[in-house]
Amino acid sequence: MNLFVGISRKVYSFSSTDRDAMIKKNTTNLFVASAIFVVACLIYLYIFMVYNRDQVRDQRVWVVHSRDVILLAEGALGLFEGTLAEQRGFFITGDEKFVYKFSIDKENLIKQTQKLVDMTTDSEVQNEKALKLKEIAQNYADYLQFRKDKFAGILDKSASSEDDLALFIQGITKVETLHDEFFRVAGDLLDEENRRLQERIKAENEKREEYNNNFISSLIGACVFIILTNWVIFTTQRRNLLESERLQKIEDRYRVAVKAANDGVFDWNVEKKEIFLSSQIFGMCGYDKENFEGSLLGLTIFLKGKNPLDSIHPEDIGHFKSQIQSFLNNETSEYNSIFRVKHHNGYWIWIHARGGGIYDQHGKVIRMIGSHVDITPQKQLEQRLRHEWEVAQNSNKLKMDFLAHMSHEIRTPLTTITGVAEILQRQTQKFDERIQSLIKTLSISSANLRDLINDVLDFSRIESGEIKLNAEGIQIDKLFQEILSIMSVQAIEKNIDLISEHNPVSNLIFEGDHVRLRQILINLVGNAIKFTQKGSVTLRPKLYDIDHDGEVGRLRIDVCDTGIGIAEENYELIFDRFRQVDDTVSKNHGGTGLGLPISRKLADIMGGTLTVSSVEGEGSIFTLDLPIRILNIDEVANDQIKSQEQIENLKSKEGLDEKKILMVEDYEGNIIVIGYVLEEMGLAYDIARNGLEALEQFDKHTYNAILMDVQMPHMDGLTATNKIREREREKGLVPTPIIGMTAHATYNDMDKCLEIGMSSYLPKPIRQQELCDLLKKYVGIQ
């Protein structure tokens, strides 16, 4: 029984209960995730608000700090004034209580300025001012103490002297100086600190406003998020409900479709080794069983101990396993296999299995889902058609064997006819011109008939692709004269004009099989005469698509008639063997129906085509189109093949008074022969016996052309040619024609020469005429 079958689309779905459970689970998961996200947002909001509150609090601390600094500075000013007033009171009254207060305020002034220094460490400028105040205060306090101790006796006027009084007055001036300096520095400090206080109050207000705004916006955002979360949950539930209904419809539609198509379905979980098989799979194999879902071991138990793989045909089991393994190994994108399975009643049925897969994140197949189709009726039809085709082929072979046998028997009397024709042909001088013409026609016609019989005998070889073509020179004028001579008798009998318009290419000589080409044209002209009652039959050749070197082109020959014509739907019918348009054609015009099929197959073998275009009641045009190798291109189309590169090359050499050739050849005999040819052509030449010498000569002289041997010691001709082309490109020179010469005359060698940069190619042994023609072409001599 087939286990692992497939289809190219996913066809197996969950049951409605499983789907509803999955939808409910997904909704719950969404709600839980949303709740967690809301809690996370609230926590974030709390942390954010605490942080902003701390920022406001920190800003408040700096405001208080600035105010404390201002109070300390103002207090220091008061103490400074107080110490001076208390000393003056002592000097005036002599009361010791002023001395006591003086001592206390002096100590407090020093401490307060020190504290001021400690509180201004956050600002280097303010701290310097505080240090300055401390220094002034210390000097001020020390001097007041000194003055008190020194001039306490001034109160006793009897003990004082004029010097002490003058010194006392001088001290008053110093005190006033210290007093002014202290108040100036303290004023600067207070001004700066008041400015900083205003900035900090402003920053505090901004932080407080930011705090309030953030608090309000966060509350609004939380409310909006909660609303959106509830909306998402609602829409998700609604979408899940709609999706559940849609999937249910798809499942119902699929279930009905599978039941109607009677295709088996499976779902194989590769990782869990669990499988689902539909009842149709069992039904195809003759088992009355319901769907199975479980492990592979459970399937064996379900089948009462039978191994499912044992039901596959022994010849197909290897292919079956390899196809599954290829799919599991990602060697194929789709599982597709045809194999035989044993039916419960003992006969074999054909299964076409197709399937796809589900992949993990690493691209590994984790599930195979598919179905199979019973294609036994199709396979039986294929076998019946194959048998009928073999019978038809055998019948055709018998027919061809019979035709070949009969054709061979015809050759016996034909030998006598051709023998007499040859005898008469050798004695034509004994007859007048009229008889000579008849003998010539008889000789050509008998030869043509013999060729046709040989072609009929070769028809089986044409069918099997064993026919061989002979390569020979074909002169188109001679070929067409033969056609006209052979077919003119038939044309005259029907009073039809037989015309050949081959004058534009009358000198053309090309390589081909003369006999096969003449056979095709005689078939075409014969058919044209046969189906033309009045008017003419015209042969119209045309040469086109000549390549750069003028060696290869295409020859198109149109055979035009003014006959009965052919309906378009019968174009291909006439090229079927033993077939004609209808029975009346065979009765009225005769023929076996082999001429056109043979002609088309011969055209195919030659690499060409044979096509037809026609208008009923007006006539037909049969077109033979062949690729040809031209043997005398200089006589036929010399003007068509001169490339722009050759013209420019000749122009670049026009300024040279003497035509000079560089001959690169290591064999002395060839040097002598080629040198003789060059001298006869009036060309000067230098000799280089390897590629290195050729490069040296090329650097020293200018040449109209280079004859380059390919195989030489030290440096071969291909390497030398490549280096010459590189130097020409570097110096911006016009490429010098380089003609390759080699004894390895294969197409591969020719391609190498042309690819490396040679202009043309001559195979050895070199024909002198070919060498002369190439030199005339590239050097520009007459």
Protein Blocks (a to p, Z undefined) as FASTA:
>chain_A
ZZbgcdfbdfbdcdfklmmmmmmmmmmmmmmmmmmmmmmmmmmmmmmmmmmmmmmmmmmm
mmmmmmmmmmmmmmmmmmmmmmmmmmmmmmmnopaklmmmmmmmmmmmmmmmmmmmmmmm
mpmklmmmmmmmmmmmmmmmmmmmmmmmmmmmmmmmmlpcfklmmmmmmmmmmmmmmmmm
mmmmmmmmmmmmmmmmmmmmmmmmmmmmmmmmmmmmmmmmmmmmmmmmmmmmmmmmmmmm
mmmmmmmmmmmmmmmmmmmnopacddddfklopacddfklmmmnopacddddddfklmmm
mnnopafklmpcfklmmmmmmmmmmmmnopafbdcdddddddfkopacdddddddddddf
kopafbdcdddddfklmmmmmmmmmmmmmmmmmmmmmmmmmmmmmmmmmmmmmmmmmmmm
mmmmmmmmmpcfklmmmmmmmmmmmmmmmmmmmmmmmmmmmmnopaccddddddfklmmm
mmmmmmmmmmmmnopacdddfklmmmpccdddfklmmmmmmmmmmmmmmmpcbhcddddd
ddehiafkopaccdddddddfbebpafklmmmmmpghiafblmlmmmngpjhlmmmmmmm
mmmmnopacdddddehkaccdddddddddfblmlmmmmlmmcfklmmmmmmmmmpmbdcd
ddddfbfklmmmmmmmmmmnopacdddfbfklmmmmmmmpccfbdcddfbdghiafklmm
mmmmmmmmmnopacdddddddfblcfklmmmmmmnopabdcdddddfklmmmmmmmmnop
ZZ
